[in-house]
Amino acid sequence: IYILMYTIIYSELGFGWDISRTTNATVLIIKAAYGGATMAGDFRPPSSPPSFASEGKLVLRDDRGNEDTSLKPGHRFIDMLSVVNDTLSNLTQIVPEEDSYIIKGFVWFQGFSDAINRKLAPQYEMHLTNFVKD
């Protein structure tokens, strides 16, 4: 099992071991973890409309902390795709015995920041559905 990580290891290691043992296959886990992020803002997928957290527009922040009023995807959505694409384009450097890959799964642990906001919580299903499609 290989874990490319940008933060510390949690339960994904045990998950990867179990998948590897069960399938008898090489498993690569690409971890992209960002605390305090919302699906409505930070991870907003391209096909989701902007979210409204109160009477005004939800204030989105770019990776420098500046207000982002565009309709582009959330900066963590873009960051996550960059991590995945960079990893897969350098696969043979990370897992030398593998020169191709098949993506068979995607694990998503996120939602608390949306769940505790009564305006964002009802939008979560729509954003997550768009996230998976996009």
Salt bridges, closest charged atoms under 4 A:
GLU12 OE2 - LYS31 NZ 2.87
ASP18 OD1 - ARG21 NH2 3.40
ASP68 OD2 - LYS72 NZ 3.99
ASP79 OD2 - ARG76 NH1 2.80
